[in-house]
Amino acid sequence: MTVRVLTILFFGTLFWLAFNFLFYAGLFVNYIEAHTIPIFYNEFFADSQYWWLWPIGIFIYGTLFILEDRTREKSAVFIATLLVASIPWVPTLGERIGKALFADGKMVYRFGKITIDDATLLYSGRGYDYVQIPGRQMTLRYPVARRVEKRDE
């Protein structure tokens, strides 16, 4: 029994990390780098995880791995999840997924007497917001402490 549990944990973690890495690498290339947000992949990977999904994914992959005489079904599930993990590698889909997960619109920032309205929050991590303001193409980095409010659209 102990060997089965260790096998589930080991191979579940291995396959879940492969799925997760592939998914977030696609998001990094087609969302973070596309908006020239100056962060490293390891920071992005660690800060943007939905950690509550990890035990579920590890259990599912590990359980699938130890099933016997189900080679065709296991292969179909692994190929299907590989295809799902590859979706963010399509530039338009990676952009949409990134916006759905990280973007927030109509933010207001205040720097002393200067107020910046209608900033689009692209990503927030480690004390900084990476935003675009209307009329500017480049991504700007603002401290989270300068965020005043979110305006409803």
C-alpha positions, 0 to 999 in steps of 0.5 A: 500500500505504501508503494502505491501511495508513493507511486501516486505522489511521485508520478502524479507530481511529475506529470502535474509539473509537466502540464503546469510548466507547459501551460504557464510557459505559454502564458509567459510567452504570449501574455507576459512577454507580449506586454513586455512585463519585466519579470522572470519566469520563475517569479511568474510561475510561483506567484500566479499558481492556483495552489489548491489545484495541485493536490487534485492534479497530482492525485488524478495523474498519479491514479491514472498512472497506476491503473493497469490494463488501461493503456489506451484510455491513459494515453488518451487522457495524457494526450488530451491534457497535453493539448489543453496545456498547449492552448496558451501557446497559440498567441491569441488564446494565450492573450485571452487566457492571460487577460482572464486570469490576470487583467483588471480594468479601470484602475486609479493610481495616485502619486501625490497630486497626480491621479492616473485614471482608467489604467488597465491592470495587466499583472500584479505581483511582488508589490507592483502592478504592471499597467497600461494607461490609455494612449500609451503602448508601453507597460508601466510598473506602479507600486501596489501602495499607489493603487487607489480604487477600482472603478466599475465600468 
